[in-house]
Amino acid sequence: QVQLVESGGGLVPPGGSLTLSCAASRRFVALNMGWYRQAPGNQRELVGIFRGSSADYADSVKGRFTLSRDFAKNTVSLQMSSLNTDDTAVYYCNMKSVGGTNYWGQGTQVTVST
């Protein structure tokens, strides 16, 4: 069983920056690696994801968020800048194995507020 461990969430003022990191408990071949988020009362939505070597982002974060990853080490990070209150949510790391199994982190809270 693979566990994903996230770190880096917290409270940040509008316009600030934050980096989230995620590491798998053991190595495996990941097809996709990325981040989702869920704000109160909303459905979980894609923030950004690596599908192979290509990174895709939600329109709402393009130009502000940047993914980085190490497929060999099963780590993925999300650098967030120019944060605004709409970015407040619980952020979840996700990795999908080549066998089709989806792994999720426990979630880390990001709060953008004065």
N, C-alpha and C positions, 0 to 999 in steps of 0.2 A: 504494500500500500504506500502511495506517495502522499506526503503532506507538503503543503505550500506554506511557507512562513513569510509573512509580510512585516515590513517595518517602515517607519518614516512619517506616519500620519501625525496630525496635530492641529494646532490653532495658528492661523496666519492672517495678517491683515490684508485687506484688498490691495492688489498690486504686488503682493509678495510672491515668494517662490517656495517650493517644497519638492523634495524628491522622495518617491516611494520605491522600495526595493522588495524583491520577492525571490526566495530561494527554495528549491525543491529538496526534500529530505534525502533523496537518493537520485542518482543519475538515471535518466531514461531518454529515449528518443522522442522528442516533442515535435509535433507537426506545427502547432501554433502556440504562441506565447503572447499574453497581453493583459490588459486591464479593463475592467468594467466598473461601473459605479451605480449606486442606487441612493437617490434622495428620498426623504420621507414622503410617502404618498405616491411615489413614482415607481415605474418598473425599472428593473436593472437594464442599463444601457451600455453599449460598447463605448469605450473611451479611445482605445488604440490597441492594435494587435499586429504581431508579426505572423504573416502566413509565408512560411519559408523565409526568404531573405527580404520580402517586401513588407513595408509597414503601412497600415491604413489607420486613419484617424477619423473620429467623429468631426463633423463640420464645426461644431461648437468649440473644439479645442485646437483646430489646425493653426499652426503658427505660434501656439503658446506652449503646447506639450510636446515632449520628445521621448520616444522609446529608445531603450538600448537593451541589448541582450547578449548572453553568452550561451549558445545552444549546448556547447560541450559541458558547461557547468550547471545548466538548467537554472539560470538566473535571468531575471528581467527587471528593468527599472523604468520608472516614469518620472521624467523631469518636468515639473509644472511651473510655469511662470505667468506673470500678469494675471494672477488668480482673482476671481471675482466671487461674489456671494452665490452665484448660480453653480459654482463648482463644489459647493458644500454637499457632501455625500459620504457614504461608506464606499470605499474603493476595494475592489476584489481582484486579486491576481487569478489568472486562469492559464492553464496549460492543457493542451490536448495531445494525447499520445498518438502515434501513428496507428495504433490499434483502435482508436476512436474513443478512448476513455477521457472524460473531462475531469480535471482536477481543479479544485477551488481553494483559495485561501480563506481564512476566517474573517477577513475584512478589516480594514483600518479606517478610522474616522478622519476625515479632512474637514475642518471647519474654517471658513473664510469669514472673518468678522472683525470689526473694530473693538 
